[in-house]
Amino acid sequence: MSDDDGVFERIKKRPLPEFNDTDSGIIEGILEDGFLNVALNDSNQFGPHAMIILLGVVASVTGLILLLGMKFF
């Protein structure tokens, strides 16, 4: 038998990105590697948390812009 047993990958996997595991808490871990770097590049294990925070910030800014647009225009 061959090593791959006739199974082949159609889409080649890309190499895993650099990942820094940290023992600090969520806030310290996000601030340690930079907020946008953690949120967009998953540089440590708090990437999903930072992405949710970024989502809340973007949604709040968008809501504020729409509210001001409806009030004044």
One Martini backbone bead per residue (centre of mass of N, CA, C, O) as a GRO file, in nm:
protein
   73
    1MET     BB    1   0.099   0.034   0.017
    2SER     BB    2   0.049   0.351   0.022
    3ASP     BB    3   0.057   0.646   0.198
    4ASP     BB    4  -0.226   0.779   0.066
    5ASP     BB    5  -0.453   0.574  -0.038
    6GLY     BB    6  -0.566   0.764  -0.290
    7VAL     BB    7  -0.543   1.033  -0.141
    8PHE     BB    8  -0.617   1.376  -0.225
    9GLU     BB    9  -0.550   1.712  -0.249
   10ARG     BB   10  -0.701   1.985  -0.395
   11ILE     BB   11  -0.623   2.172  -0.155
   12LYS     BB   12  -0.368   2.334  -0.047
   13LYS     BB   13  -0.201   2.389   0.230
   14ARG     BB   14  -0.112   2.631   0.430
   15PRO     BB   15   0.087   2.773   0.627
   16LEU     BB   16   0.117   2.852   0.936
   17PRO     BB   17   0.100   3.100   1.135
   18GLU     BB   18   0.211   3.303   1.356
   19PHE     BB   19   0.212   3.198   1.710
   20ASN     BB   20   0.133   3.351   2.032
   21ASP     BB   21   0.147   3.231   2.340
   22THR     BB   22  -0.039   3.343   2.627
   23ASP     BB   23  -0.080   3.398   2.996
   24SER     BB   24  -0.252   3.625   2.981
   25GLY     BB   25  -0.503   3.810   2.958
   26ILE     BB   26  -0.710   3.951   2.742
   27ILE     BB   27  -0.618   4.245   2.751
   28GLU     BB   28  -0.310   4.191   2.756
   29GLY     BB   29  -0.303   4.012   2.497
   30ILE     BB   30  -0.407   4.229   2.301
   31LEU     BB   31  -0.197   4.461   2.375
   32GLU     BB   32   0.073   4.308   2.326
   33ASP     BB   33   0.016   4.268   1.988
   34GLY     BB   34  -0.214   4.430   1.907
   35PHE     BB   35  -0.526   4.477   1.811
   36LEU     BB   36  -0.521   4.439   1.494
   37ASN     BB   37  -0.335   4.192   1.489
   38VAL     BB   38  -0.523   4.007   1.649
   39ALA     BB   39  -0.791   4.044   1.485
   40LEU     BB   40  -0.669   3.993   1.178
   41ASN     BB   41  -0.410   3.767   1.244
   42ASP     BB   42  -0.403   3.581   1.489
   43SER     BB   43  -0.142   3.605   1.702
   44ASN     BB   44  -0.340   3.485   1.917
   45GLN     BB   45  -0.594   3.340   2.122
   46PHE     BB   46  -0.760   3.642   2.104
   47GLY     BB   47  -0.886   3.692   1.818
   48PRO     BB   48  -1.199   3.656   1.854
   49HIS     BB   49  -1.228   3.877   2.070
   50ALA     BB   50  -1.117   4.113   1.900
   51MET     BB   51  -1.328   4.085   1.670
   52ILE     BB   52  -1.577   4.151   1.844
   53ILE     BB   53  -1.484   4.430   1.929
   54LEU     BB   54  -1.456   4.542   1.641
   55LEU     BB   55  -1.752   4.498   1.565
   56GLY     BB   56  -1.869   4.691   1.782
   57VAL     BB   57  -1.726   4.947   1.687
   58VAL     BB   58  -1.828   4.952   1.393
   59ALA     BB   59  -2.131   4.947   1.463
   60SER     BB   60  -2.134   5.207   1.632
   61VAL     BB   61  -2.030   5.402   1.417
   62THR     BB   62  -2.248   5.340   1.208
   63GLY     BB   63  -2.491   5.419   1.388
   64LEU     BB   64  -2.402   5.713   1.437
   65ILE     BB   65  -2.401   5.803   1.141
   66LEU     BB   66  -2.701   5.735   1.085
   67LEU     BB   67  -2.822   5.911   1.306
   68LEU     BB   68  -2.702   6.183   1.206
   69GLY     BB   69  -2.826   6.161   0.921
   70MET     BB   70  -3.129   6.163   1.020
   71LYS     BB   71  -3.124   6.437   1.180
   72PHE     BB   72  -2.976   6.640   0.943
   73PHE     BB   73  -3.113   6.509   0.645
   0.00000   0.00000   0.00000
